[in-house]
Amino acid sequence: MRVSAINYLLLGVAVFAAFFGIQALIVPHYLPTPTAEYLSHPLEVTGTYTYFKGSRAQSTVWVNNKPFYCGAGAFGYYTCVGYINGLPQRSSITLLFVNLKTIYGTIPVAMSVKSSGTEFFSQTPVQCINAWRNENIFWFSAFSLIIAILVVGFTYILLTQDKMA
């Protein structure tokens, strides 16, 4: 392989595409996309709402001391703190949620959050499925980019090793 920028670019694109494709084929086998039928039958819990608003995505929301989230993918999830602004700590809320299987285990994902007759957050099964897919595409892309950078870097080192001495 000639040492040129276009060859490294093509190698990076090929590795990115290959690794993205592998993830897209394997991950849904073990962590399938939730179905609209499953998402249409949420569980309900009413309890005390608390939250912790931290930095770097460390915010968490709890009902009866159990965390819940507003969206998830196979490798990630995101909190509801941004959606439930203005609701004071220790408020009574009603949460409709489904349990989704992720790499971190089964996590509760909110379909609806209500307090005192006001709906603070709501999503349809289609919106939840789209959030799942978008989250997966983000993480597949991130992992693929990291692998592509490593492969191109190691290839560059191996091909230019004799020239550096």
C-alpha positions in Angstrom: 0.0 0.0 0.0 1.4 3.4 -1.0 1.7 5.9 1.7 -0.8 8.6 0.6 -3.6 10.5 2.2 -6.2 9.2 -0.2 -5.3 5.6 0.6 -5.6 6.3 4.4 -8.9 8.0 3.9 -10.3 5.1 1.8 -9.0 2.7 4.5 -10.7 4.7 7.2 -14.0 4.9 5.3 -13.9 1.1 4.6 -13.2 0.2 8.2 -15.8 2.6 9.5 -18.4 1.2 7.1 -17.5 -2.4 7.8 -17.5 -2.0 11.6 -20.8 0.0 11.5 -22.4 -2.7 9.4 -21.2 -5.5 11.7 -22.7 -3.7 14.7 -25.9 -3.0 12.9 -26.2 -6.7 12.2 -25.1 -8.2 15.5 -26.5 -5.8 18.1 -30.2 -6.1 17.1 -29.9 -9.8 17.5 -29.0 -9.5 21.2 -30.8 -6.2 22.0 -33.7 -6.0 19.6 -35.5 -2.7 18.8 -38.7 -2.5 21.0 -41.9 -3.2 19.1 -44.8 -0.8 18.9 -47.0 -3.5 20.4 -44.7 -3.8 23.5 -44.5 0.0 23.9 -48.3 0.3 23.7 -48.7 -1.5 27.0 -46.8 0.5 29.6 -46.7 -0.1 33.3 -47.9 2.6 35.7 -46.4 3.8 39.0 -47.4 6.8 41.2 -44.9 8.1 43.7 -42.6 10.8 44.9 -40.4 12.5 42.3 -36.8 13.4 43.1 -33.9 14.4 40.8 -30.3 15.2 40.7 -29.1 17.7 38.2 -25.3 17.2 37.5 -22.9 17.9 34.8 -21.6 15.7 32.0 -24.9 13.8 31.6 -24.9 12.7 35.2 -28.4 13.9 35.9 -30.9 11.4 37.2 -34.6 11.3 37.9 -36.2 8.9 40.4 -39.7 7.9 41.3 -39.9 6.1 44.7 -36.1 5.9 44.7 -36.0 4.0 41.4 -34.4 5.8 38.4 -36.2 6.2 35.1 -35.2 7.6 31.7 -36.9 9.3 28.8 -35.0 7.5 26.0 -32.6 4.6 25.5 -30.7 2.7 22.9 -28.7 -0.5 23.1 -25.6 1.3 24.5 -27.0 4.5 26.0 -29.9 6.3 27.6 -30.8 9.8 28.5 -32.4 11.3 31.5 -35.7 13.2 31.9 -34.4 16.2 33.8 -34.6 18.5 30.8 -38.2 17.5 30.1 -39.5 17.9 33.6 -38.2 21.4 34.4 -40.2 23.3 36.9 -41.5 20.3 38.8 -40.4 20.7 42.4 -38.6 17.9 44.4 -40.9 15.5 46.3 -43.8 16.1 44.0 -46.3 13.3 43.5 -46.1 12.1 39.9 -47.7 9.3 37.8 -45.3 7.6 35.4 -46.2 5.3 32.6 -43.1 3.3 31.6 -41.8 0.3 29.7 -38.8 -1.8 30.6 -36.2 -1.9 27.8 -33.3 -4.3 27.6 -29.9 -2.5 27.1 -26.3 -3.4 27.6 -26.6 -2.1 31.1 -29.5 -4.3 32.0 -33.2 -3.6 31.9 -34.0 0.1 32.4 -37.4 1.8 32.8 -38.2 4.3 30.0 -41.0 6.8 30.5 -43.8 6.9 28.0 -45.7 9.6 30.0 -45.0 11.7 33.1 -47.9 13.5 34.8 -48.2 15.5 38.0 -51.3 17.3 39.3 -53.1 16.7 36.0 -50.3 18.3 33.9 -48.4 16.1 31.5 -44.7 17.1 31.6 -43.5 14.4 29.1 -45.1 12.1 26.6 -43.9 10.0 23.7 -45.6 7.7 21.3 -44.3 4.2 20.6 -43.0 5.5 17.2 -41.1 8.3 18.9 -39.6 5.8 21.4 -38.5 3.5 18.6 -37.0 6.5 16.7 -35.1 7.5 19.8 -33.8 3.9 20.2 -32.6 3.9 16.6 -31.0 7.4 16.8 -29.2 6.5 20.0 -27.9 3.3 18.4 -26.8 5.1 15.2 -24.9 7.6 17.4 -23.0 4.9 19.4 -22.4 2.7 16.3 -20.9 5.8 14.6 -18.7 6.6 17.6 -17.4 3.1 18.0 -16.8 2.8 14.3 -14.9 6.1 14.1 -12.7 5.0 17.0 -11.9 1.7 15.4 -11.3 3.4 12.0 -8.9 5.9 13.6 -7.0 3.1 15.4 -6.7 1.0 12.2 -5.5 3.9 10.1 -3.1 5.0 12.8 -1.6 1.5 13.2 -1.4 1.1 9.5 0.5 4.4 9.1 2.9 3.4 11.9 3.5 0.0 10.3 4.1 1.4 6.8 6.3 4.3 7.8 8.2 2.4 10.5 11.3 1.9 8.3 11.3 5.4 7.0 11.4 6.9 10.6 14.7 5.2 11.5 
